Amino acid sequence: MILLTGQVGFTFLELAQTQKKNRDFIVMKNLMVFILALITWFSIGYAVAFGTNAQASDPLFAGFSHGWFGNLDGGLSTEGEGKVAQSVLDETILFNQRRFFVFFAFQVLSSNIATSSIAERAQLPALLGFVFFQ
């Protein structure tokens, strides 16, 4: 969670380096980057990065079977042939919850660093499109 405080730090850094008339835009841009990064990481990014588990009963690419849209069980199940103990499932979910926020923090900070370089030179839809496709 301490990584997410970097978002506030980059906001202050950008405010110090931009014209006074653009400061409201910078704060709004950083808030929108945070929200869009959270939505895209939750719905797409996490599933592509960590959607399956090698121990899953039928691992597939990018969470098509497991881990899509914030499902943090890593493809493990307490039912069927690939049955795992509930304690293992609970540990996996807790580990994946922590991993979700750590990687989200890196994603939002990298998006913020990239968009801060062109903060006064681009309009908001272009910046948000960049964040979405990053």
N, C-alpha and C positions, 0 to 999 in steps of 0.2 A: 504493500500500500504506500510505502514511502516513495516509491518510484513515481506514483501519480502526482506527488507534490511538484515534480519537475514541470508539469503543465503550467502551474501557477508561476514558477520561475521563468519559463519561456515567455509567458504573457508579459511579465514585468520587463523582461529584456527587450521584447518587441516594442512595448510602450515607450521605452527610453530611446529607441532608435527610429521612431516614426514621427511624422509631423503631428502636431497637436490636433488638427482637424480630423485625423484618421484614427484616433485612439478608441473611439466607440466601435469602429469597424473591427479593429484588432481584437478587442475583447469578444465581440460577437463571433468573429471568425474562429477564435480558439475554442469557444464554447460549442460551436457547430462542428468543428473538427472532432472534438471529444465525443459528442453525441453520435455522429456518423461513424466514427471509428468503433465505438461500442456496438452499434447495431450491426455493422458489417463483420466485426470480429465474432460476435455472438452467433450470427446466422450463417456465415460462410467460412471465415478464416479458421476458427477453431476446428471445425469439422474437417477441413482440408488438411490442416496440420496434424491433428491428433484424433481423427475420427474413428480409427480402428485400433485394435490391440492384437498383438501376435498370438495371444492366448484365447482370442474370441472363437466362438464356434464356427463362424463363417465370415472371416474378415474380408471386407471389401474396401475399395478406394474411397476416401473422403467422406466417410460417415454415411454412405448410402444404406448401410444396414445398422450401424451403431454410431452414436455420438453426434447426430445431427441436431442442430438448433439447441445447443446448450446441454445436451444429454451427456453427463459427465461420467457415465459408468464404464467408459473405455471398451465397450463391447462385451463386458463380462455379464453373466446371467446366473441367477440362482435357480433356474429352471432348465429342463432338457438335458441333453447329453453333456454339454459343456458346463455343467453345474459347478459353481464355486461356493465357498463358504460365505455367509453373510458378512463376517468380519473382514474378509478379503475385499468384498465389494465395497464395504464402508470405507476401508482404507484407500481404495482406488478412487472413489468419489471425492474424498477429502483431498487427496493428492492432486487430482485433476482440477478441483476448485481453486487450489492455490496456484497451480500452473496456469489456469485461465487468466487470472488477474496479472500475473507477472508478465506473460507474453502480451496481454492487452496493453499494459503500461508501456512496453517497448514499442508496440505498434503505434500508439497514440503519440508518443514522443517523437518517433521518426516522422510521422505525418506532420506534426507541428514544426519540427525543424525544417522539413522540406518546404512547407507552405510559408514559413516566416521569411524565407529568402525572397519571395515575390509578393509579400503582403500588400504593398501599396501599388503594385503594378498589375494586379489581376482582379477581376471581379469575383464575387463570392461563388456563383455557380461553377466557374472554372476551377476554383480552389477545391470545392467540395467534390467535383468530378475527379480531380486528381487524387483526393483522399480515398474515394470509393474504389478506384481502379488500381491503387497502389498496392 
